[in-house]
């Protein structure tokens, strides 16, 4: 198919596509739309930015027009599940744009906003419901929505929903749907859990795969900069000032990290805003609109919040923190070089942990990325490692393979007590102090072990006795 006119879509839909300046379908659209028009289930393997929304929205709208019926109260004919609020909103916007000439009734069910308005929006029934899994279940459990009239089910970004822990919610939703329905299932990757989920939901599906998961856009110039961990903020600010940035999307691993980067950039005279799960929905929508319009040129985001950022004109993607999942790297840099444009992807790497992540990424994409070394000569730098205490003691967060900041103490950091033994050391200036712990009714003293990790003295002992609780890091 070389033109949208070749699909034989209903005239109101074709007119809307002309108004949207849609002429030539993308590969995922060219392969998916003809199959979906027949009513067959589809499993689509495609990355973000390949045109998946039109691939499932257009045939669904066409089939709705073929048998136009009024939805029953508190029900919907089309149910689309997506992982994030932003992506859900964009999907609904696309349905509205393509169905502008057919008076489409639709509703959005996402978290972060009052549920009462969403309950009222489906009171009379709608044709299209776009939702995140958690809020959808809230509506169903409160008797605000019934799923027994769903004719079309779409799962978009299924792998991301698995990463976010939505797979059980999805199974609960599917259990409430009619057995006879058309299901369109899209994912950028197909791990075992996702493949099993698809098999349990679909009947004799057609498989459509475009753009292998390991590929990265040909128009993206990728660079690696090795830096000292403490120098990352300064190097980021320098890059954003020196590079010909139109719009830059900066990725951090944590919400707290995103806020810290925004503050550092502000001190350097660079206006930036952050979006992540702790921000209100109104804030996220306002910031994203400003980023689209160019009012804000630098946006700092976590991976979860970035799902749904479909913005043309992103010239640079910067990985302030390298992702520990190789496929996530591919998803991140895919935000640039859209619509035939060129883009730049720069990753700041510090320490052995992120070097390991880089090796996994290069193994996936089968490319050795060019590297620039800006580390201080002779300085062996590593990101602060989480304390590896046994039993998950208070004051620490331990996650395998990830660096997280220590949990803050409600009473503030305590200073070291005198007389802690000859092995007592001063805390590492680069490591946040960790709160002391209590043993019984008395406060136990503590001292610093290697790399600024606090270890407890559970009982008095001579200075020449070894610390049994000390676990040297390897």
Long-range contacts (C-beta under 8 A, 24 or more apart in sequence): 1-25, 1-30, 1-33, 1-34, 4-58, 7-33, 7-34, 7-37, 7-58, 8-37, 9-58, 9-62, 10-61, 10-62, 10-65, 10-66, 10-102, 12-65, 12-99, 12-101, 12-102, 13-58, 13-61, 13-62, 13-65, 13-98, 13-99, 13-101, 13-102, 15-101, 16-97, 16-98, 16-99, 16-100, 16-101, 17-58, 17-98, 19-100, 20-97, 20-98, 22-54, 25-51, 25-54, 26-50, 26-51, 26-54, 26-55, 26-210, 27-210, 27-211, 28-52, 28-55, 28-208, 28-210, 29-54, 29-55, 29-58, 31-208, 31-210, 32-56, 32-59, 32-184, 32-208, 33-58, 33-59, 35-206, 35-208, 36-60, 36-182, 36-184, 37-62, 37-63, 39-63, 39-182, 40-182, 40-204, 40-205, 40-206, 41-182, 41-183, 41-184, 41-185, 41-202, 41-203, 41-204, 41-205, 41-206, 42-183, 42-184, 42-185, 42-205, 42-206, 42-207, 42-208, 43-185, 43-186, 43-187, 43-198, 43-202, 43-205, 43-206, 43-207, 43-208, 44-184, 44-185, 44-186, 44-187, 44-208, 44-209, 45-186, 45-187, 45-188, 45-189, 45-190, 45-207, 45-208, 45-209, 45-210, 45-213, 46-186, 46-188, 46-208, 46-209, 46-210, 46-211, 47-188, 47-211, 47-213, 47-330, 47-331, 47-334, 48-157, 48-188, 48-307, 48-310, 48-331, 48-334, 48-335, 49-310, 49-334, 49-335, 49-338, 50-210, 50-211, 52-156, 52-186, 53-90, 53-91, 53-94, 53-156, 54-94, 54-98, 55-186, 56-80, 56-154, 56-156, 56-184, 56-186, 57-91, 57-94, 57-95, 57-98, 58-98, 60-128, 60-152, 60-154, 60-184, 61-95, 61-98, 61-99, 61-102, 61-104, 63-152, 63-182, 64-102, 64-127, 65-102, 70-125, 71-105, 71-124, 71-125, 71-126, 71-127, 71-149, 72-125, 72-146, 72-149, 73-123, 73-124, 73-125, 74-122, 74-123, 74-125, 74-143, 74-144, 74-145, 74-146, 75-122, 75-125, 75-126, 75-145, 75-146, 75-147, 75-148, 75-149, 75-150, 76-107, 76-122, 76-125, 76-126, 76-127, 76-128, 76-129, 76-145, 76-147, 76-149, 76-150, 77-126, 77-127, 77-128, 77-149, 77-150, 77-151, 77-152, 78-127, 78-128, 78-129, 78-150, 78-151, 78-152, 78-154, 79-129, 79-131, 79-136, 79-147, 79-150, 79-152, 79-153, 79-154, 79-173, 79-177, 80-128, 80-129, 80-130, 80-131, 80-153, 80-154, 80-156, 81-131, 81-132, 81-133, 81-136, 81-153, 81-154, 81-155, 81-156, 81-161, 81-170, 81-173, 82-130, 82-131, 82-132, 82-156, 82-157, 82-161, 82-307, 82-308, 83-132, 83-156, 83-157, 83-160, 83-161, 83-164, 83-166, 83-304, 83-307, 84-132, 84-160, 84-304, 84-305, 84-307, 84-308, 85-110, 85-111, 85-112, 85-132, 85-281, 85-284, 85-308, 86-284, 86-288, 86-305, 86-307, 86-308, 86-309, 87-156, 87-157, 87-307, 87-308, 88-130, 88-131, 88-132, 88-308, 89-130, 89-285, 89-308, 90-308, 90-310, 91-130, 91-156, 92-128, 92-130, 95-128, 95-130, 99-128, 104-128, 106-130, 109-135, 109-136, 109-139, 109-145, 110-135, 110-281, 111-135, 111-281, 112-280, 112-281, 112-284, 113-281, 115-139, 115-142, 115-144, 118-144, 119-144, 119-145, 132-166, 133-161, 133-166, 133-169, 133-170, 133-173, 134-166, 134-169, 136-169, 136-173, 137-169, 137-172, 137-173, 140-173, 140-176, 147-173, 147-176, 147-177, 148-176, 148-177, 148-178, 149-178, 150-177, 150-178, 150-181, 151-178, 151-181, 151-182, 152-181, 152-182, 152-183, 152-184, 153-177, 153-181, 153-182, 153-183, 153-184, 153-201, 154-183, 154-184, 154-185, 154-186, 155-183, 155-184, 155-185, 155-186, 155-187, 155-201, 156-186, 157-186, 157-187, 157-188, 157-307, 158-185, 158-186, 158-187, 158-194, 158-197, 158-198, 159-187, 159-188, 159-189, 159-190, 159-191, 159-194, 159-327, 160-188, 160-304, 160-307, 162-191, 162-193, 162-194, 162-197, 163-325, 164-304, 167-193, 167-197, 170-197, 171-197, 171-200, 174-200, 174-201, 188-213, 188-327, 188-330, 188-331, 189-213, 189-327, 213-327, 213-330, 213-364, 214-330, 214-364, 214-365, 214-366, 215-330, 215-365, 216-330, 216-333, 216-334, 216-345, 216-365, 216-367, 217-333, 217-334, 217-336, 217-337, 217-343, 219-337, 219-340, 219-341, 219-342, 219-343, 220-333, 220-336, 220-337, 220-342, 220-343, 220-344, 220-345, 221-342, 221-343, 221-344, 221-345, 222-333, 222-344, 222-345, 222-346, 222-347, 222-367, 222-369, 222-370, 223-344, 223-345, 223-346, 223-347, 223-369, 223-370, 223-371, 223-372, 224-346, 224-347, 224-349, 224-358, 224-369, 224-370, 224-371, 224-372, 225-346, 225-347, 225-348, 225-349, 225-371, 225-372, 225-374, 226-349, 226-350, 226-371, 226-372, 226-373, 226-374, 226-375, 227-348, 227-349, 227-350, 227-374, 227-375, 227-381, 228-350, 228-375, 228-376, 228-379, 228-381, 229-350, 229-351, 229-381, 229-382, 229-383, 229-384, 230-381, 230-430, 231-350, 231-374, 231-376, 232-320, 232-348, 232-350, 233-260, 233-261, 233-264, 233-265, 234-268, 235-348, 235-374, 236-261, 236-264, 236-265, 236-318, 236-320, 236-348, 237-264, 237-265, 237-268, 237-270, 239-318, 239-346, 240-265, 240-270, 240-298, 240-316, 240-318, 241-268, 241-270, 243-316, 243-344, 243-346, 244-315, 245-297, 245-298, 245-315, 245-316, 246-294, 246-297, 246-313, 246-314, 246-315, 246-316, 247-291, 247-294, 247-297, 247-298, 247-299, 247-311, 247-313, 247-314, 247-315, 247-316, 248-297, 248-298, 248-299, 248-314, 248-315, 248-316, 248-317, 248-318, 249-299, 249-301, 249-306, 249-309, 249-314, 249-316, 249-317, 249-318, 249-332, 249-335, 249-336, 250-298, 250-299, 250-300, 250-301, 250-317, 250-318, 250-320, 251-300, 251-301, 251-302, 251-303, 251-306, 251-317, 251-318, 251-319, 251-320, 251-321, 251-323, 251-332, 252-300, 252-301, 252-302, 252-320, 252-321, 253-302, 253-321, 253-323, 253-402, 253-403, 254-302, 254-321, 254-404, 254-405, 255-302, 256-405, 257-320, 257-321, 258-300, 258-301, 258-302, 261-300, 261-320, 262-300, 265-298, 265-300, 270-298, 271-296, 271-297, 271-298, 272-296, 272-298, 272-299, 272-300, 273-298, 273-299, 273-300, 274-299, 274-300, 274-301, 275-299, 275-300, 275-301, 275-305, 275-306, 276-301, 276-302, 276-304, 276-305, 277-302, 277-304, 277-305, 279-305, 303-328, 303-331, 303-332, 306-332, 306-335, 309-335, 311-335, 312-338, 312-339, 312-341, 313-341, 314-338, 314-343, 315-341, 315-343, 315-344, 316-343, 316-344, 316-345, 316-346, 317-343, 317-344, 317-345, 317-346, 318-345, 318-346, 318-347, 318-348, 319-345, 319-346, 319-347, 319-348, 320-348, 321-354, 322-347, 322-348, 322-349, 322-354, 322-357, 322-358, 322-361, 323-357, 324-357, 324-401, 324-402, 326-357, 326-360, 326-361, 326-363, 326-364, 326-365, 327-364, 329-361, 329-364, 329-365, 330-364, 330-365, 350-381, 350-382, 350-383, 351-381, 351-382, 351-383, 352-382, 353-382, 353-383, 353-385, 353-401, 353-403, 354-383, 384-430, 384-431, 384-432, 384-451, 384-452, 385-451, 385-473, 387-434, 387-453, 387-454, 388-453, 388-471, 388-473, 389-471, 390-471, 393-437, 394-435, 394-437, 395-434, 395-435, 395-437, 395-454, 396-434, 405-432, 406-432, 406-434, 407-435, 409-433, 409-434, 409-435, 411-435, 416-445, 416-446, 416-447, 416-448, 417-445, 417-446, 419-445, 420-445, 420-446, 420-447, 420-457, 421-447, 421-457, 421-461, 421-463, 422-463, 423-447, 423-463, 423-467, 424-448, 425-449, 427-452, 428-452
